[in-house]
Amino acid sequence: MTDPDLSCTIAGVRFPLCIMNASGALCVTREELEALGRSGAGAIVTKSMTVEFRKGNPEPRYYPFSGGSINSMGLPNLGYQTYAELIPALKAFKKPVIASIAGLCEEDFPEIARAISKAGPDLIEVNLSCPNIPGKPQIGYDFDASERLIRKVRAVVDRPMGVKLPPYFDPAHHAAMADVLKRAPVDFLSLINSVGNALVIDPEKESVVIKPKGGFGGLGGSVIKAVALANVRAFWKAFDGRIPIIGVGGVTSGTDVFEHLLAGASAVQVGTALVEEGTGVFDRLAAELRAVLAKKSYPSSSAVVGRLKEL
């Protein structure tokens, strides 16, 4: 049997591998983005960009622990104009470039999206879910604002666009956002961003582990996998598999990738494991996923998507 095919297609764009970085993980600077280009990653996903350069929150602002990580980065990024200039160079790596855009207010999003669309990324990911800006709520929890914003961005871009959503914990919220996305359609979904407002304590030091916001931050890594899988599955079912989903959360092994595929994801993004392991994580995950698929006689990753059995 030939090696299982790990490529996928999202919104008409072919990805050589269904595994890529999550926005926020080692993707802020030109050097980091070029390292992703040289790596085995199936795409280059930029840091969520704002109008102006942002230094982000005070350090320490990221802390790994046995079950995952907590962070309160505060959107450190170079500003959209710098990324607009970088995108053509990143395209030279011959893999899809996903530009992640954010904003500190609604008006920021269309301004950034218009300029970035002209720069020519393959896809635009609209971040409705940054949980780490003090005083700013996540747009993804305001369904009216989300719909308004999606419509504004759609009006100024000429390439496929999707949204990165926060975790939802109630079926009523899955249904409400699905209704928004049926009225204001997008081309793909990235699910989920970190689980916001978590607190990790060091009992030895009797202290919080990160500085911003009194130690509160977004949770990532293995500890959030079950929440990520639930959101992937809920939206896959809400759209009968018609919108491609990129699963994000808790991917540390090939089996984790396989579970995301079963739930309904066409591809996955990796955050905590990338930060902890470096860009070699993509080759390891690809090899582990191939082994899982071969053992189960699946010819490709796409053959698994949505095949989760229910009891």
C-alpha positions in Angstrom: 0.0 0.0 0.0 1.3 3.5 -0.9 1.8 6.0 1.9 -1.5 7.7 2.9 -2.0 11.1 1.2 -1.9 13.9 3.9 -2.8 16.8 1.5 -6.1 18.6 1.7 -8.1 21.3 -0.1 -9.7 24.2 1.8 -11.7 26.8 -0.1 -10.2 25.7 -3.4 -6.6 26.0 -2.1 -4.5 22.8 -2.0 -2.3 22.2 1.1 0.6 19.7 0.7 0.1 18.7 4.3 -3.0 19.0 6.5 -0.9 20.2 9.5 0.2 23.8 10.0 1.0 26.4 12.7 -1.7 28.1 14.7 -1.6 31.9 14.5 0.3 33.1 17.4 2.8 30.3 17.6 6.3 31.3 16.3 4.9 33.4 13.5 5.4 37.1 14.4 8.7 38.0 12.8 10.0 37.6 9.3 12.5 35.1 10.6 9.8 33.0 12.2 7.6 33.1 9.2 10.5 32.1 6.9 11.3 29.2 9.3 7.8 28.0 8.8 8.2 28.3 5.1 11.4 26.1 5.2 9.7 23.6 7.6 7.5 20.6 6.8 4.4 22.7 7.7 1.5 22.5 5.2 1.1 26.3 5.3 2.4 29.6 6.7 -0.1 31.2 9.1 0.8 34.7 10.1 0.4 36.2 13.6 -3.0 38.0 14.0 -2.1 41.5 12.8 -3.4 44.8 14.0 -3.3 48.3 12.4 -0.1 49.4 14.3 2.9 47.5 15.6 2.2 46.1 19.1 4.7 45.1 21.7 2.0 43.1 23.5 1.5 42.4 27.2 4.4 42.6 29.8 6.4 39.4 30.3 6.3 36.7 31.5 3.3 36.1 29.3 3.6 32.4 28.3 4.0 29.4 30.6 4.0 25.7 29.7 2.9 23.1 32.2 2.3 19.4 32.2 -1.2 19.6 30.6 -0.6 22.5 28.2 0.2 26.2 28.4 -1.3 29.5 29.5 -0.6 32.7 27.7 -1.6 36.4 27.7 0.4 37.6 24.7 -1.7 40.7 23.9 -1.4 40.5 20.2 2.3 41.3 19.7 2.8 41.8 15.9 4.6 44.0 13.4 1.5 45.8 12.1 -0.4 45.0 8.9 1.6 47.1 6.6 4.8 45.1 7.4 3.0 41.8 6.8 1.5 43.1 3.5 5.1 43.7 2.4 6.2 40.2 3.6 3.5 38.1 2.0 4.9 38.1 -1.6 8.2 36.8 -0.2 6.4 34.1 1.8 4.6 32.9 -1.3 8.0 31.9 -2.7 7.9 28.9 -0.3 5.3 27.3 -2.6 2.8 26.6 0.2 -0.4 28.4 1.1 -0.1 31.6 3.1 -2.9 32.3 5.6 -3.0 36.0 6.7 -4.6 36.2 10.2 -6.2 39.6 10.8 -7.4 41.2 14.1 -8.3 44.6 15.3 -8.8 46.6 18.5 -12.2 47.9 17.2 -14.6 46.9 14.4 -13.3 49.6 12.0 -9.8 48.2 12.1 -10.8 44.9 10.4 -11.9 46.2 7.0 -8.9 48.5 6.8 -6.5 45.7 7.4 -8.4 43.2 5.3 -8.5 45.6 2.3 -4.7 46.0 2.3 -3.9 42.4 3.1 -6.2 41.1 0.4 -4.2 43.2 -2.2 -0.9 41.6 -0.9 -2.1 38.2 -2.2 -2.3 35.6 0.6 -4.1 32.4 -0.3 -6.6 32.7 2.5 -7.6 35.3 5.1 -8.4 34.2 8.7 -10.4 36.8 10.6 -9.7 36.4 14.3 -12.9 37.0 16.2 -11.5 35.5 19.3 -8.4 37.0 20.8 -8.9 36.5 24.6 -5.9 38.5 25.8 -6.4 42.2 25.3 -7.2 43.8 28.6 -10.6 45.6 28.5 -11.6 44.2 25.1 -14.2 41.5 25.0 -14.0 38.7 22.4 -16.1 39.7 19.3 -17.0 36.0 18.8 -19.3 36.0 21.9 -21.3 38.9 20.4 -23.3 37.4 17.6 -24.6 40.7 16.2 -21.2 42.3 16.1 -19.7 39.1 14.5 -22.2 39.2 11.7 -21.7 42.9 11.1 -17.9 42.4 11.0 -17.9 39.4 8.7 -20.1 41.4 6.2 -17.7 44.4 6.4 -14.6 42.3 5.8 -16.3 40.2 3.0 -17.1 43.4 1.1 -13.4 44.4 0.8 -11.6 41.1 0.1 -11.2 39.2 -3.1 -10.0 35.9 -1.8 -11.3 33.1 0.4 -11.9 34.2 4.0 -12.7 32.3 7.2 -13.1 33.1 10.8 -11.3 31.9 13.9 -13.8 31.4 16.7 -13.6 31.2 20.5 -14.7 28.0 22.2 -18.4 27.8 22.8 -19.7 25.7 25.7 -23.4 25.6 25.1 -25.3 24.1 22.1 -27.4 27.3 22.0 -24.2 29.3 21.2 -23.1 26.8 18.5 -26.5 27.2 16.9 -26.4 31.0 17.2 -23.0 31.3 15.5 -24.0 28.8 12.9 -27.0 30.9 12.1 -24.7 34.0 11.8 -22.5 32.1 9.4 -25.5 30.9 7.3 -26.5 34.6 6.8 -23.0 35.9 6.4 -21.2 33.0 4.8 -17.5 32.3 5.1 -15.2 29.9 3.2 -13.7 28.0 6.2 -13.7 27.9 10.0 -10.7 27.7 12.4 -11.9 26.1 15.7 -10.9 27.0 18.4 -8.8 29.8 19.9 -7.4 29.3 23.4 -9.8 28.9 26.2 -9.8 32.4 27.8 -9.7 33.5 31.4 -7.9 30.5 32.9 -5.6 30.7 35.9 -2.5 28.6 36.5 -0.8 28.7 40.0 2.7 27.7 41.1 2.1 26.2 44.5 5.7 26.2 45.5 6.0 30.0 44.8 2.4 30.6 45.9 2.2 32.7 42.8 0.6 33.1 39.4 2.8 32.1 36.5 2.2 35.0 34.0 2.3 38.7 34.7 -0.6 40.3 32.7 -4.1 40.6 34.1 -3.2 39.2 37.5 -2.2 35.9 36.0 -5.3 35.2 33.9 -4.7 34.0 30.4 -5.7 31.8 27.5 -5.3 28.0 27.9 -3.8 25.9 25.2 -2.4 22.4 24.6 -3.6 19.0 25.6 -5.9 20.2 28.3 -8.2 21.9 25.8 -8.4 19.1 23.2 -11.9 17.8 24.3 -13.3 21.3 24.0 -11.8 21.8 20.6 -13.1 18.5 19.3 -16.6 19.3 20.6 -16.6 22.6 18.7 -15.3 21.0 15.5 -17.9 18.4 15.7 -20.8 20.8 16.5 -20.0 23.0 13.5 -19.4 20.1 11.2 -22.9 18.8 12.0 -24.5 22.3 11.8 -23.3 22.6 8.2 -23.5 18.9 7.2 -19.8 19.0 6.4 -20.2 21.7 3.8 -17.7 24.2 5.3 -14.1 23.1 5.7 -12.9 23.3 9.2 -9.4 23.7 10.6 -9.2 22.1 14.0 -7.1 23.9 16.6 -6.5 22.8 20.2 -4.6 20.0 21.9 -2.7 18.6 18.9 0.4 16.9 20.3 0.4 13.6 18.4 -0.7 12.0 15.2 -3.6 10.4 17.0 -4.7 13.9 18.1 -4.7 14.9 14.4 -6.7 11.8 13.6 -9.3 12.6 16.2 -9.8 16.1 14.8 -10.3 14.6 11.3 -12.9 12.2 12.7 -14.7 15.0 14.3 -14.9 16.9 11.0 -11.7 18.9 10.5 -10.0 18.9 7.1 -6.7 20.2 8.6 -5.3 21.1 12.0 -3.2 23.9 13.4 -0.6 23.4 16.1 0.3 26.0 18.8 1.7 24.8 22.2 3.5 21.8 20.7 5.2 24.0 18.1 6.3 26.5 20.7 7.7 23.7 22.9 9.2 21.5 20.2 10.1 23.8 17.3 9.3 23.4 13.6 10.4 19.7 13.6 6.9 19.0 15.1 5.4 19.0 11.7 7.5 16.1 10.4 6.9 14.2 13.6 3.1 14.7 13.5 3.0 13.8 9.7 4.8 10.6 10.3 2.6 9.6 13.3 -0.6 10.5 11.3 0.6 8.4 8.3 1.2 5.4 10.7 -2.3 5.8 12.2 -3.9 6.0 8.7 -1.9 3.0 7.4 -2.8 0.9 10.4 -6.5 1.6 9.8 -6.2 1.3 6.0 -7.3 4.8 5.2 -5.8 6.0 1.9 -5.8 9.6 2.9 -6.5 12.1 5.7 -9.5 13.4 3.7 -11.1 10.0 3.8 -11.4 10.3 7.6 -13.1 13.7 7.8 -16.3 13.6 9.7 -16.5 9.8 10.1 -16.9 9.8 13.8 -19.2 7.1 15.0 -22.0 7.9 17.4 -23.4 5.4 19.9 
